[in-house]
Amino acid sequence: MPTKTAPRDFGLIGFDHVDLRVKDRTKARRFFVEQLGMDVIGEAADHTFLMFGDQVLGLHDAKEGDSGPVGIDHIALRVSEWTGLRSRVGRARVVITGEKEREDSRSLFLRGPEGLRIELVWRPDPNSHVTCTHGPPIPTEPAEDDA
């Protein structure tokens, strides 16, 4: 009989966005906009944000010499509540790799399986998505048992 694990209530309510790392952002942008009908909602020197429905797709330039593959940079999952999130994640023994506060959101960055980067995002206004302020996470110190 399989053992049942304790529930983990992080208040996950759905996907917030998915960011891809691409070698040719112009080509990728053209595909998603012209072929699939997505709308450009933000753009800067190294990234483009696209909207389809209420979902966001980020296209980020792969860095020169970056040994990481093109493809998924990270996935962001939306949470319903920020209060106590860090404690709940810590109790679940999930490694927190960064934290970021923006004008329209707060995020915890987690280490997922096989090197997958996961972002938990809380937005006080669930309809907001000011994506141009998106930037790298602020590193956090590893927990004592991670050292």
Secondary structure, DSSP 4 states (H G I P E B T S, - for coil): -PPPPPP----EEEEEEEEEEES-HHHHHHIIIIIT-PEEEEEETTEEEEEETTEEEEEEEPPTT--SPSEEEEEEEEES--TTHHHHHHHTTPPEEEEEE-SS-EEEEEE-GGG-EEEEEE-SSTT---GGG--PPEE-PPPGGG-
